[in-house]
Amino acid sequence: MRCPHLEKWVVPVCKAKNDPYVPSNFQLHEYCRTKNHTKCPFLLTSVSAGKEKELVSA
């Protein structure tokens, strides 16, 4: 029997990196759902990590 307290939720997931990341409510409202998404620290670190990989492999 299923727990009566279990609810089915839809959770937003960030795919900026290879591993899925669940942003906090603050991050969703401050970055993900606004024009400020380019200022997201998670996105910035994934972009800079990608650039570092390109420089090393070049």
C-alpha positions in Angstrom: 0.0 0.0 0.0 1.3 3.5 -1.0 1.9 6.0 1.8 -1.0 8.5 1.9 1.4 11.4 2.5 3.4 10.8 -0.7 2.7 13.4 -3.3 3.8 13.4 -6.9 5.9 16.5 -7.6 7.5 17.9 -10.7 11.0 19.1 -9.9 12.9 21.5 -12.1 16.4 20.1 -13.0 19.3 22.1 -14.4 21.4 20.4 -17.1 24.2 22.9 -17.3 26.7 20.2 -16.3 26.6 16.5 -17.1 25.1 15.7 -13.7 21.5 16.9 -13.1 21.2 19.5 -10.5 18.1 20.5 -8.6 18.2 24.3 -8.1 16.9 25.8 -4.8 13.8 28.0 -4.7 16.1 31.0 -4.4 18.1 30.0 -7.5 14.9 29.4 -9.5 13.5 32.8 -8.7 16.8 34.7 -8.8 18.4 33.1 -11.9 16.6 30.3 -13.7 13.2 32.0 -14.3 14.6 35.5 -15.1 16.9 37.2 -17.5 19.6 36.8 -14.9 20.1 33.2 -15.8 23.5 34.2 -17.3 24.6 35.3 -13.8 23.9 31.9 -12.2 27.0 30.7 -10.3 26.3 27.1 -11.3 26.1 28.0 -15.0 29.2 30.2 -14.8 31.2 27.4 -13.2 30.1 24.9 -15.8 30.9 27.3 -18.6 34.4 28.1 -17.2 35.1 24.4 -16.6 34.2 23.7 -20.2 36.5 26.5 -21.4 39.4 25.1 -19.3 38.9 21.6 -20.8 39.1 23.2 -24.3 42.3 25.0 -23.4 43.9 21.9 -22.0 43.0 19.7 -25.0 44.2 22.3 -27.5 
